[in-house]
Amino acid sequence: MNYVQRLQQIYPPGEARALYRMVMEMRFGLSQTDLMLGKDTLLSANDRNKLEEIIQRLMQKEPVQYILGQAEFCGHIFHVAPGVLIPRPETAELVQWILSTVPSPDRPFCRLLDVGTGSGCIAISLSLEGFPVTASDISPESLAIAQKNAEFLQTKINFVSEDILHPRHNNNEKWQLIVSNPPYICEREKADMDDNVLLYEPHLALFVPNDNPLLFYRAIAEYAQSHLAPSGMLFFEINQIYGNELISMLSEMKFDDIELRQDQFGNPRFIKSVFK
């Protein structure tokens, strides 16, 4: 039985083939053309042993990005490890929305804060497009990985250790834009989640209590009330279940021009609002 057939015991056929191609390209430098020519059958004994180890880990539903130690996001390669969430294509849509909202000439004057930066994928992608960026996280492991990514991609970001649920009271910073993809999955939703997420990705970055699904959104919005400059913008990635509740909360907190957008799959996924 070949490797793709083995993976098809666990994954749908298309996903199994995609995983194999990704491993071959990123770990062994073989292109799709190389695979068509059968060059994957010419691996050295040492490489075959490495490939077997990878296949076994994939068979345990471990995310391929953690196995390879990297993930693609907004055209860049980011280092990832189990201490940070794997960047998602949907989150890249949030970055593109911000880029389409702020013209290039204005970006150097738009001071931006990324709350809960994780791997740094949002912060770094926006910094590379001209924004002066500060990124915060409560996790020392996340900050270390994000710093490594910033250095690898050759951009300068101010990283800050901060618990947004208990922000520092002496922080008088003002931002033109605050963005966050905070924890937003309720504990009760665990039963519907795939093992590759539930068993491997950091729960600290995923889950909120069932009785307080807007916990982080409210904390960030309260922070934004004091730290956004006039007409500053607040961008969120959200749980599609709570879009209307979040709109109501932001409206009650005197945010204006609230806009809800769908992701590429048609799910309500992002919110932009303005604090005037």
C-alpha positions, 0 to 999 in steps of 0.5 A: 500500500502506497503512502496516499492510500494509507492516508486515505484510510483516515482522510478523504481522497483529495485531502490525502493527496494534498497532504502528501504533495505538501509533505513532498514539496516542503520537506523533500523539495519535490514538485508536483511534476517530480511526483508525476515522474515518480521521483518520490520513489527514489528517496534515500533510505534516510529520507524514506525513514523521515517520510514514514515518521511523518505518515505515522504522525499524520495517521494520528491526525496531527496537523501537517503544519505542526509536523512540518513546522510551518504554514503559509499565510498571505504569501509568506511562510510562518513557523508554527508549533503546538503553542500557537494556532495554525493560521487559517485562510479565513484570517487572511481574508481579515488581513485583506479587508484591512489592506483594502480599507487603509490606502498604502500612503496612509499606512505608515501613519496608522498605528496598529495593535494586534491583540492575541497575536499567536504566531504573529501572522496578522501583525507581521503580514500588516507590518510588511504592508507598511503599518507600524505594528504592536502585537500583544499576547498572554503566552510567552511561547506565542510571543517567542514564536511570533518574534522568530517569525518577524525576524525571519520575515525581516520586519520590526514589530513591538511585541508586548506581554499583555493579558487583555482581560486584565490590561495594564492601567498605566497604558496610555497608548493610542491606536488608529486600528485594533485587530484581533482574532481572539478565542471564540469557540464555546466549550460545548462546541468541542463535540463537533470539532475535528481531532486534528484541532481538538487534540493538538491546537492550544485550547487557551487560544480557542475556547471561551466559557459557554456562559460568556461567549463574548468574553474577549470581544467585550474586553477588547472593545472596552480597551478600544474605548480608551485606546482608539484615536478618534475615528479609530477602527476595530476589526474582529474575526468572530464566531459565526454563531454570535455575529448579531450579539456582537453587533448589538454589544458594539452598538451599545458601547457606542461603536458606529459604522458596524459592518459584518462580512462573510468569509469565502465559505459564506459564513459571517466571520468578520466585523469592522466598527469605528469608535467616534 
